[in-house]
Amino acid sequence: MFEQIPNCELRVADMPPAEAQWHEIESFAFTYWAYDYHGGFDAVGELANAAGAAYAEDGTLPDTLAELRTCLFFEQRRYHHFGWSPEGHAMEYIRALLEAIRGKVAVGEWD
């Protein structure tokens, strides 16, 4: 298992660059084991699926660092189970999550 990085300890330097390959993003996603933070698969899946639908509909993303990291974690799990890497709109969404996380961390917005 990957070393976990709590939100309050996450630094921009811990994150992959914006142009990172999928395997780098996957590794970063594992630094936040969302199942532990949100009470298991059902809660994580509900939050992540709703956020993905909102992004597809109007480009909005979750408000908090915890929610953003949860969504990124869930996308990693989703594509791991699919057995292929995301591309197209899915990868656009994942990169948007990553950049929103970076923005929150850069200004110290941990909640």
Secondary structure, DSSP 8 states (H G I E B T S, - for coil): ------GGG--GGGS--TT--HHHHHHHHTTS-HHHHHTSHHHHHHHHHHHHHHHHHH----SSHHHHHHHHHHHHHHHHHHTS---HHHHHHHHHHHHHHHHHHHTT---
